[in-house]
């Protein structure tokens, strides 16, 4: 049985607005690495690259010749699947493995935040009990007991260290305080809300699909208006990205 829905990201991938711009920028791995290899040829390494490749010792960041770069594109101008030297590609592999590890860690962090804003398995007087209330309890000793239980639970689920979970927990408390300051102390939190609607558009030959999306956190303010919180929103402005990163995306 085929699925009756398509995810928002999958549906919008490759779609353009009336101005011809992509709704979602698409990362072009080949373009990104071609530009990084050419920068390495000049001896230009980012701080992240120096830390990973040379253990933070910039004096070891010596130029890596980019031989034959003129032939790294095919007849259509697209970057070939394989290009660059073994040395360049070994460093590329190191960075891509780091990115993969960071993505896994990001998922674990997301899980901690999602649990923070969720109900516990207990109830009080028939009413649900929420972790964010227990973990911001004014009584320090009571709060500490709940924190110990929460950290133990998330350590088992995510594999993160106790100290790391506590750091995320502190961020979650600050986030809750900031949200309540903006949307009212009596605002309501709804983590991991799934929304769907009839697509009303043919996609991959099907016209019976629903489009499905998930919100990290839905906050309903004191006036009843919904507010969407996305944990993954980057605080860094676009113009602060490196040229390689900008040019590594299609817009």
N, C-alpha and C positions, 0 to 999 in steps of 0.2 A: 504493500500500500504506500503510495507516494504521499509526501507531506502536504498538508493543506495550507501552508503558510510560507512566507519568505521574510527573512530578517530585514530590518531597515537598512543596515549597513550594506548587506548584499544587494538589495534592490537599488540603492543609490550609487553603488560603485560603478563608475563609468558614465553615470548620467550627468548631463549638462543642463544648465539653466538657459533661458532665452538669450543670454549674452554669450553663450558658448563656454562658460566656465564650469568646471566640475563642481558638483555639490561637495564631494569629499576629495581632498588632495590625495593623489596616489603616489606612494613611495616607489621610485625607480632605482632599484638596487644597483644596476649596472652604471647608471649615470652618476650615482653618488660615489661609488668606488673608483670610477675612472678619474673623477676630480680629486679624490683623496690621494690616489697613486701619483697624480701629477704634482700635487702639493708636496708629497714625500720626496719627489724628485728634486724639489727645491730645498729640502731640509725643513719644511714647515709641518710641524705636528701639533695637534691640539693638546690641551692639558690632559684630557682623558687618555689620549693615545700615549703620551709620555708616561703617565702613571701606569698604564697597563703594559706597554711594550718594553719600557726601560726602567721600571721600578721607581718612577718619579725623577730619574736623573737626566736632566735635559742635555747634559754634556755628551750623553750616549746617543742622542737623537741625530744621527748622521744621515745625510741624504741617501735615498735608495733610488738608483737610476731607473727611469721608466723607459726601458728599451722597447722599440717597436710600437709605441703608442699610436702612431699614425694608422696602424692596421687593426686597432681595437674596435672599429665600427664595421658593420657590413655594408653592402651596396645601398641599403635603404637608409643608412645613417644611424641605425640602431646599434647600441653597444652589444658586442658579441657575448655569448654565454660564458666563454672562457677567455680571459685575457690577463696580462700581467705575469710577473715572474713568480717562482715558487716562494721567494722571500716575501713578496707583497701579499700573496694569497694566504700565507701562513699567518701574517699579522691580521689580515681581514678576518680569517677564521676565528682568531682570538677575540676580536671585537664583537663578532656576531654571536659567539658563545656567551659573551658578557651580556649582550642585549637580551638573549634568550633567558638567562638567569634573572635579569632584572624584570622581565615580563612575568616570570613565575612568582617573583617576590611581590610584584604589583598586584597579582591576583590574590596572594595571601593577605596583603595589606587591605585590599578591598573586602575580603572576608571578615577581617577584624572590625572594620567600620560598619559593615552590614549587620554584624551581630550586636554591636554596641547599640544600634537604633532599633533592635528587634525585641519582641516579647521573650521573657524567660519561659520555662516550662511550668512555672508556678502561677498561682493566682492569689489575690487577696480579697476576701469578701466577695468572691465571684467575679472580680474585676482582674483584667490582665496586669501583669507586672512587667515593666520594661527594664532592660539592662541599663539604659542611660539614666534612669532614676536611681537605681541601686549604686551605680558607679559615680554618682555625683551627690551621694548622701552626705548631709552636713556633719553627721557624727563620724569622726575620723576612724574610730576603731571598727564601726560597722562597715564603713566604706572599704576599709582595708580587707575585711573578711570577704566581701563580695569581689574585690579586685583579685584576690588570691584565687578564688574559684574561677573567675573569668579568664585570667591568664593561663591557668592550668588547662581549661577547656580549649582555648585558642592555640595553645602550644601543641596539643595533641592533634588538632584539626589542620593547622597550617605548617607546622614544622619550624616556625620562627622561634628565635630565642626569647627567653623571658624578658630580657632588657628591651628587645626590639618591640615586643608587644606592649610593654609599658610606655614606650615612646609614642606608639600609635594611639594608645589609649589617652595619653595626655593631649595629643592633637585632637582626638575625637571630642574630648571635654571642651576644648577651646572652640571647636567648630559648633558644638551645641550652643555654647554661650553666645557666639557670634550670630547664629541663626535666630535665637530667641531675642537678641537685642534688635535685630532687624525686623522680624516678623511677629514679635509678641511672645511673651513668656508662656502663653497658653496655646501656642501653635502646636500642630499635631504632626508627628513624623510617620512616614510610610516608606520603609526601605524596600528596595527590589520590587518595584511595581511593574507588572507586565501589562502592556496595552496592545490592543489589536483592532484592526478595522478592515472592512472589505477593500481590496486593492482597486477595483474598478479599472483595471488596466491589464492588458496582456503582458505576461512576463514569461519568457522562455517557452512560449507556445501555449501557456495556460491562462485562462481567464476566470478561474474559480478560486484564486488564492486570496488569503488575508495577509496583510502586512503586520509584522510583529516587532515590537520594540520594548526595551526594558529601561526603566529609570533607576539610577543608583539610589536616589532618595527624593521622595515627593514630600514637600512640606506644605501643609495647609495653614495659612496665617490666621490671625484672630478674626479677620473679616471674611474668611471662607474662600479666599483666593489661593489657587495652587501655585507653588513655587518649585522649580526643578533644581536640584543640586547634583552636579556631576563631579565625582571624586577625581576624575582624570583630567579635568581642565587644567591646562598648563598656565602657570603664572607668568611665563616668559613671553614678551611681545614678539611678534613675527620678525621685526627688524633686528632683534638681538640674536637670531639664529645665524650660524656660519653660512657663508656663500654656498659651500658644498651641500649643506642640508637644504637650503632653499632650492637649489638647482637639482636636488635629488628627488624633487616632487614634481608631478604634473598638476597644473591648476586649471 
